[in-house]
Amino acid sequence: MSGSKTTSKTDPDRLHAAGDFVWNGKDEDDRPLTGEEMRAGIEADRKRRGRPAGAYKESTTIRFDRDVLEVFRASGPGWQTRMNAALRDWLKTHSPT
């Protein structure tokens, strides 16, 4: 890309040149959010973050053989959930003590 400059939709100079947005009052989808609506949206997004309520998982440190981890990790995203399911399945037929 030598010598070429790409312009971004968030380029400050371009945004200032466009001027302020003025709603025409017709299309509700184009209406800017009020401050109250904006705060409510931000608060709703914050509530969705983190572990879901009622998740009874506990963080721990455990050591596994490298080959066992490689097999689970090679299965792609969600490997920890699958490992948990495999351990839970094992517990159905074995005593934990």
C-alpha angles and dihedrals in degrees: 000000000000113000096359123111122201119211121222127215086235096050103137095218091051092047093050091049090054091058129213120326113250117198114223092212094236111086110055090198089065095049112117116240119258118238089255092052090048093051091047090052092049091048092049090051092050091052091056094056124097133020114339117255112266095030104141099195124131126208114233142159117240135164122228130181111270094239092053091052092046091056094051095042091049089060088071135231114002094037092134091054090050091049089052090050091050091052091047090050090050090053090058091068102028136059112243091222 
